[in-house]
Amino acid sequence: MAAHPKSHLWPFVPSGRIIDVVKAEGVWLHLADGTRILDAAGGAIAASIGHGRREVADAMADAVADTGYIVPTFLTPQRERLVERLTSNWLPKHLTRVHLSSGGSEAADAAIRLARMHHIAKGDDARWKIIGRTPSYHGATALTLAAGGHTARQKGFEPYAPDLPKVPAPYALRSPLGRHHADEDLRCAKALEDTILSEGPETVAAFMAESITGSSGGALQPGPRYWPEVQRICRAHGVLLIVDEVMTGFGRTGARFGSEHFDIKADIMFAGKGLTGGYAPLAGIYTTEDVVAPLAARGDSLMFYTYGGHPGACAAADKVLEIIEREALVERAATQGAKLQALLQERLGQHPHVAEIRGRGLLWGIELVADRETLEHFPSDAGITNAVVAHGLREGAFFYPGGTGEVRDVICLGPAFTVSDDELEMMADRLLSAINAATAHKAAA
Ligand SMILES: Cc1ncc(COP(=O)(O)O)c(C=O)c1O
């Protein structure tokens, strides 16, 4: 096959495939060759209000004209407006302090540093360990890879970061107690307490987890007793609870944050992606007065990132959140999500290679297997996930590849909340065709 004429430019590691997008509108990506792709994943599950909103672009342009680059420790009108909107309309009421970064990995990194600094400032220097979960993903820096449970992305980087303790994230379909066993939630919560005790509670700074596991697990939700028990355990052992809402935040699951579904009261929460609906690089670390007070008492500050809270990005976020409020898009994520669920069930519910369709709001994961009775995987070298994504692109739809290497063959959907009923139908049809094409003639491992 002839090389693409722009393959010397993009992507960084040549892959032979270039998706050359020249314009994006609503849930559609328009390509240089005149074709279009249905963006069933909101990019990396980030776009929420739909592409091409002029008023967001105008707000960003005004902000950059007024206050181009201002060091993150200074206040600007855009930062002030955004933090006011966040604390009055969006964040759980107990989270009153806001620190801004440029993306989710930076936010996760800052959340870990904040937890550690909090304990040091209180004279509790021994508390440094962050307990994470498998599967999970919190970012691609050395520290956030170490705190996460994503085998494929961690591979090779182990020497650069400490081997942080891990506990299982609830995964009902494949629970070692039995498929969809009712005690999977308690099993995983107990694993947390056992790990805190075996590590020594006096050495544990924080437990870090996504409220609903994003693409690493493919929209895995815990059973009802998980989060109450986890919160009790963290409190009992003086361990801070850090909740990652990067993928699940700002309406994606049909609530402002995934935490709302489970009544989670995090000590530190961080969320990006939907904060600007993909229009600008921005994420936030949100915490309590109690977490920050020991730092303030010592005159410590949390080191910023140069572009954290950039005025243009803050203006984009403020406008995107205003649009979500004005158009009731969180509620729309819930209603369109229910329609998507019904369509996926109808098209794929009985498919011989679909083990589970799971999710909430407009975050969905579809786990594919060679045999839906035994849950046997396809061989890993069959590359089913990538094949579905590639066939999807041929069908004119972009689906997001999920999984961690250990969790396999998971396809994620996360369209913008503005997606229409017809577009949802197209998404489900194109996904069925892509799955059929990718799994045809593939045998079990
Ligand atoms: C749950 C979760 N946390 C953290 C991150 C890292 O965010 P970013 O890619 O913006 O650095 C991601 C990215 O996909 C994510 O899904």
The ligand as an SDF file (V2000), in Angstrom:
LIG
                    3D

 16 16  0  0  0  0  0  0  0  0999 V2000
   -9.6830    8.2240   34.3460 C   0  0  0  0  0  0  0  0  0  0  0  0
   -8.5560    9.0010   33.7360 C   0  0  0  0  0  0  0  0  0  0  0  0
   -7.6620    9.6120   34.5330 N   0  0  0  0  0  0  0  0  0  0  0  0
   -6.6270   10.3100   34.0410 C   0  0  0  0  0  0  0  0  0  0  0  0
   -6.4320   10.4370   32.6810 C   0  0  0  0  0  0  0  0  0  0  0  0
   -5.2570   11.2110   32.1430 C   0  0  0  0  0  0  0  0  0  0  0  0
   -5.6980   12.3820   31.5540 O   0  0  0  0  0  0  0  0  0  0  0  0
   -4.8780   13.1240   30.3910 P   0  0  0  0  0  0  0  0  0  0  0  0
   -4.8460   12.1930   29.2190 O   0  0  0  0  0  0  0  0  0  0  0  0
   -5.6740   14.3800   30.1580 O   0  0  0  0  0  0  0  0  0  0  0  0
   -3.5140   13.4100   30.9110 O   0  0  0  0  0  0  0  0  0  0  0  0
   -7.3330    9.8230   31.8060 C   0  0  0  0  0  0  0  0  0  0  0  0
   -7.1580    9.9090   30.3460 C   0  0  0  0  0  0  0  0  0  0  0  0
   -7.7580    9.2070   29.5840 O   0  0  0  0  0  0  0  0  0  0  0  0
   -8.4230    9.0840   32.3460 C   0  0  0  0  0  0  0  0  0  0  0  0
   -9.3200    8.4780   31.5570 O   0  0  0  0  0  0  0  0  0  0  0  0
  1  2  1  0
  2  3  1  0
  2 15  2  0
  3  4  2  0
  4  5  1  0
  5  6  1  0
  5 12  2  0
  6  7  1  0
  7  8  1  0
  8  9  2  0
  8 10  1  0
  8 11  1  0
 12 13  1  0
 12 15  1  0
 13 14  2  0
 15 16  1  0
M  END
$$$$
